[in-house]
Amino acid sequence: MSRERDPLLELLRAYYGHRWSIRRTDNLWIATARDRDADHAPTLIQPDVNRFLAELDDPPPRAGRPHRSLLDADHFSRRAHDLADGVHLFTDRRPDIGGEA
């Protein structure tokens, strides 16, 4: 996706930002729940913006049990480094971010 201003994305972030972290690619709309303990699906991915909007308001149920994300497992949590909102790097060593080692 280009770095041009995206008014619809900005509007969705302003309206749903308290509940969802929203981003998009050229072909997909993606939302990640800010509440990890929510009883609904933690991530929404839709190619159609109308279906995406419907799911933001009424998300489908969780597929798995709450509180048991694989990202919470010790193996993954020790290796995860937050790079940005919703962006993680998984590595066995600390990443060099901004020239820091």
Stockholm file with secondary structure:
# STOCKHOLM 1.0

chainA/1-101         MSRERDPLLELLRAYYGHRWSIRRTDNLWIATARDRDADHAPTLIQPDVNRFLAELDDPPPRAGRPHRSLLDADHFSRRAHDLADGVHLFTDRRPDIGGEA
#=GR chainA/1-101 SS CCSSCCHHHHHHHHHHTTTEEEEECSSCEEEEESCTTCSBCSEEEESSHHHHHHHHHSCCBCSSCTTCCGGGSHHHHHHEEEEETTEEEECSSCCCCTTCC
#=GC SS_cons         CCSSCCHHHHHHHHHHTTTEEEEECSSCEEEEESCTTCSBCSEEEESSHHHHHHHHHSCCBCSSCTTCCGGGSHHHHHHEEEEETTEEEECSSCCCCTTCC
//
